[in-house]
Amino acid sequence: MKLTTTMKDIRAADPCEDGWEKLLEHMGKTRTDAKHDETEFSLAVVLESNGIGDALWVLDNVLQNRRICSLFAADCAESVLHIFEAAYPNDDRPRKAIAVARNPNATSEDREAAWGGTRAAWTAARTAWTAARTAWAAARDAARAARAAWDARAAWAAGDAARTAWAAARSARAAGDAAWAARAAPRAAWAARDARAAWAARDAARGAGDAAGDAAWDAAWDAARVAQSKRLAQYIEHGEAAAKMPWPEMEEA
């Protein structure tokens, strides 16, 4: 399986202007030349030049490789599945959805059932997430009041509880992406790329005025993006066989 593309094919898929300009510069091409350039190159070039977001966009919109999209999205969801299952040990819907996303013989009925079941889990998790955000706001206000008394320990304990609830919601969102992969794989990979919940978490930490929390979320976000990029690189190099390989080891900072 070759995950290769051409400048002509990418241009024909109407990429965003910023991403297209970045790739043109990396490839040393003019707009006119690139529009008709049929020279094949690896998707790894896009990953190196533009990052994981644009690489997934090409995988989805240009190569239209639904199988790799599904497998990658399922991997991302499974990487945080343990958080969800720790909070909801009796709810196996996300795990089942991930299995369906990976099953090349899954029927349309299987996909619809996986999506419906996980959507219910996702809705429940969103409720927990909303509660977590409320708890976080309360923790922030309490912390401000407690600082005046030089004792914010109780407030930060509440904040820790909020963070735990949010973590469960985040994992459910990721598992929901995998379920969507089972139903419409390319869009699932795009959803995994977005990681909107991670942004929300970082914003919550900033809203709490917690510089340490802000730095922690930034570091976690960056580490996740690096890990996902390395995982996608495995699929680019090895195709479907990467699904049976462990995630690449991360270098220590």
N, C-alpha and C positions, 0 to 999 in steps of 0.2 A: 504494500500500500504506500503510494507516494503522496505526501502532503505538499504538493508543489503548486505554484500559481504563476501568473504573468502580470506584468504591469497593465497590459491591455485589459485583461479580465477584471482586475481590481478597479480600474477606471470605469469600466462598463457597469459595475455594481453601484456606482455613485457614492464613493466614500466621502466622509466629512473632509472639508477643505484643510483643516489643520493637520489631520492625519496624513492626507495625501501629500501635502507639502513636506512633511517630515520624511516620508518615504522617498520622495523625489530627491531630496537633498542627500539622503543616505545612499541612494543608488546612483547618484550623479547623473540624473536624467532631467531633460527639459519636459515641459508639459506636452509639447508636440511629439517628441520622440516616444515618451512613455505611452501615449494614447494608442500607438500602433506596435508597441514592443511585445513580441510573443515569446521572448526568451524565458524559459522556465527557471524558477528558483524556489528554494525551500521556504515553507511557512516560517521556519526558524529565523529567516532574515527579517520578516515583519516583527516577530517577537523581540528580536535584538534591537531593531530600529525604533519601533513605536511602542512596545510594551504589550502586556497581556490583553488589554482591552481591545486594541486594534487587531491583534492576532486572532482572538476569538471571533471578532467581526468578520474577518476574512474566512475563517473556518466555516462560519455560519452562512454568510451571504455569497461568497465567491465559490468556495469548494463544496458547500452544501453537504458536508459529511455529517450526517445525523448520528451515525454510530459513535464517532469520536466525541461529538458534542454530548451525547447521552452519558458515555462512560466518564468523561471529565466532570460533568455536573454531579454525577453520582458520587465520585471520589470526594469532591468538595463538600457535599452534604454529609457523607459518612465521617469525614474528619472531625465534625463537631456533634455527631449523633450521640456520643456518650454523654454529652451535657444534657441533651433532651431526655435521654432514658434515665439519667440519674434523677431528674425532676419528675418524670412521668414513667415509672418502671413498668406499668401495666399497659402502656400504649405502644403497640408495635406497628402502627400505621406508617410512620416515616420509614422504618426499616423495610417494610414490605414494598413501599414505593421505590426505594433505592434498588431493591432486587428486581423489580419490574423494569426500571430504567436500564438495568444492565442486561436484561434478558433479550437476546436478539429475536427470539420466537414469541415474544409477548404479543397477544392479540389486541385489537383496538378496545375490546371489552376490558381486558386486563389493565390497560392504560387508563381508561376512564374510571375504573374502580379504584385504582391507586391514587389518581388525582383527587377523586371525591373524598376518599378517606383521609388523605393527608391535608386536604383543604380544611376539613373539620378540625384536625389537630392544630393547623395553622391559626384558625380563628380563635381557638381556645388560648393559644400561645399569645396572640395579639392582645387578648384581654389581660393576660398576665403582664405583658409588656406595658400596656397602658397603666396598669396598677403599679408597675415598677417605676415608671416615669413620675407618677404621682408621689410615690414613696421617696423617690430621689429628690423631687422638689421640696417635699417636707423635710427631708434630711438636710438639704441645703439651708433652708430657713432656720431649722433648729441649730445647725452648726454656727450660723451667724450670731444667733442669740447666745449660744453656749460660749463662743469665743470671748464674749464680754466677761464671762465668769471664769475664763481660762480652763474650761472643761468641755471639750467637744466629743468626748469618748462615746457617749450615748448616741449623739447625732451621727457619727461616722459608722456606728454599728448599724443604724437604720440604713445608711447609704450602702453598706455591704450587703444587706438583705435585698436592697433594690437591685444592686449589680447582679446578684445571684439570679433573681427573677428575670432580669433582662437576658442573661446568658442562656437561660432555657428558651426564651423567646427567639433569640438569635439562631439557636440550633434548629428550632422548628421551622424557621424561615428558610434555612439552608436545606432542610429536608424537603420542604415544600418545593424548592427549586428542582430538586431531583425528581419529585413527582411530576412536575411540569415537563421535565425532560422526557419522562415516559410518555407524555401526551404530545409534546411538541419539542423535540430535543434541541433544535437550534436556539429557540427563545430561552430555554433553560440555561444554556451556557452563558447567554447574554445576562440573564438574571444573576447567575453566580458571579459574573464579572462585576456587576454593579455593586453588590455588597452594601445595599442601602442601609441595612441595619447597623453595620459597623460605623458608618458615618453618623447615624443617629446616636450611637453610644458615645462616640467621641464628642459630639455636640453636648450631650448630657454632662459629660465630665467637665467640659468647659463651663457649662452653665452653673455647675456647682462651685466654680472658682477654685478648683483643685488642680494646681499646676502639676503635681505629681501624677494625678489621675490622667490629665491631658497627655503628659509625656508617655504614660503607660499605654494609653489607647493608640497613640501615634506609633509607638514601637510595635504593638500587636498588629496593627493594620499593615505596617510595612513588612513585618515578618510573614504575615499571611499572603501578601501579594508576591513576595519572593518565593515562598513555598509553592504557590499555585503556578507561578511562571516555570519553575523547575519541573513541576509535574506535567504541565502542558508540553514542555520540551521533550519529555520522555515519550509522549504520544506522537509528537512530530517525528522523532527518530525511530521509534519501534512500532508505531501503529497500534492496533488493538492489543498486541502482546503486552503493552505497558500496563494494562489493567491488572495483570497478574504480578506486576513488579511492586516492590515497596516504594514508598515515596522517597525521593532523593534526600540524603542526609543534609541537614542545614549546618553551615559553618558557624562556629561560635564567634560572637562579637568580640 
